[in-house]
Amino acid sequence: MKKIKDYVMLMKPSLSIMVVFSSVISYLLAPKVVEYDWLMIFLLFAGGMLVTGSANAINQVVEKDTDAQMKRTSTRPVAAGRVSVNEGWAFAVITGAAGVYLLGHYFNWLSAGLAAFSLFLYAFIYTPLKKVNSIAVLIGAVPGALPCLIGWAAGDDQLTAGGWILFAFQFFWQFPHFWAIAWVAHRDYSAVGFKLLPANEGPTKFTAIQTIAYSLLLVPVTLLPYFNGMCSYDTVAGMISIGLIILGNLFMIGRCVTLYRTMEVSAARKVMFGSYMYLPVILFALLLSKV
C-alpha cells in the first residue's frame, strides 16, 4: 500500500486534477460535443491524468536533489528515496504511453500528439530551464495551457478559434498564478537556484505590476467566446455567466493590485489561492453559456 501511495504522489494528483479539469471543460465546450457521454468524459480524464502524471513523475526524478533540499518537497517519493530513479522513469514511461494511447485510440491522434508534445515540453524543456532563466515561466505556460487545446481537439477533431481562445485564457492565467507561487516560496526557490520571478532581485514592484498586467489581459480573452459565437449572453444562463466572468476578473485584478500596494507575502498567497478559485469559476461560467 505504501508503494501505491508513493506512485500516486509521483503523479501530484491535486495538480493533475486541476490540469485535467480544464481539458474536460474545453472538451465539453467543443461544438461537436452536443451531449454528455460520461464514458468518453471518463476516458479523457483518465488519459489526461496519465499524461500529466507522467510529466510530474519525470519532474520529480529530474529534480530529486533539488526537492530534497526544500522542506516543502523533501518528502516526495524520489527525493526521500522511497522510489528509485529507475522506478520513477519506468512509471513515467508506462503512464505517459498509456495516456497518449487512450487519447489517440478513443478520441483522435491530434489530441494524443498535443498531449505527447505537452509532456515533452514540460518535462524536458521547462523543468531544466527553471535553473537557467526566468523565461522558464513563459515556456512552462505553453504545456500548462495545452490541456485546453487537447480537450478541444478531442471534442472537435480540429484546432479552431474556440480552442485557441481557451488556450490563451489558461496561458495568460498562469503568469499571476506562478509568480504568486514563486513570490511565496522565493526563499526556498532562490536557495536551490530556481529563477522564476521576472526580476533578478526577487519580489519587486515590477513583478507585482506584471501580475496586474496579465490579469488585465484576461478580461478581453475571457469575453472573446461571446463574440466568436462559442458562448451566448442572450439567455438567462448567458447573462449569469458573463456576470460571473466580470466579477471573477475584478476579483483577480483586485488581488493583484493589493499585492502591488502591500508587497507582502500574505498578499501573494491571496493571489495564488485566488487564482485557484478563479480558473474553475471562469470555465464553468463559459460552459453555462455554451451555444
Phi, psi and omega in degrees: 000321181296321179295320178297318178299320179294321178295322176296319179296328177301329183279351186048068190304319181296317178292316182297320180297318179296319180296312183290330176304315180294328178292317180295315179297320178297322176300314181292335179280343181298138185298332181282347178270099186256348175214157184275112173260103188294332177293316179293322177298317178296318181295321177296317178299315181296314179298317179296319179297320180294316180293314180295319177298323177297315179298319180292325178294316178298319177304317181288327176293312182295324186256024184301320180290321178294315179301322182295338182273346183251133182302321184295332186241000186295339181268004178298149190306314182284318180299323181275354177086007180282335176236129181285165178299316180297320177297318180298315178295318180298316178299316182295317180295314182295311182293320179297313180296319180295319180295316179297319179297316179303314181294318181291318185286318187265342180241271176197163184280350173292310179295323179294319178295319177297321179295317178296319178296319179298316178301313180299314183297318181290313188283323190249349177246302182298312186302308179288336183289341182300335180264001184256310186202151180291352174297348177304326180296320177296314179296316182293336179292338179290302176297334177292332180262343183299332176306325177296317180290325178296313179297318179297314180297322179296325182270330187251351179065013179198169179254096180253182188304320182301318179296320180290328176295315178296322176300313181298320179302308183288333177296307181291327180301327186292334184293305175298327180295308183290322180293327176295318177298315181296328178294311181297319184260022187303318183299312179294314183298315181292329180294329181259004174094009177287136179240090187243348178267149184291343179249133180298336182283354180099211180295111182227173176300325179299316178297316180297320178296322179297321179295322178295316182301315182286329175291329175290323178297333180293336183299302180295326181295319181286344177266345180304321180303335180279344181259340179263003176091002180287325180232162182231144175247016182273356180246170177299316179298320179295319179293320177297317183295317181290329174295318178297321181293318178296314179296320178298318179293319178297321177300313182293315179298317181300318180294323179289323177295320177298322177298316179297320183288320187261328183058034182255150178299323180298325178289322177295322178296324178291324175296316181299306181290327177296322180293328176296324179282322185299316185302304180295327179299314181294315181295318177294322179297318178296318180295325180299329185252018180300136180288000000 
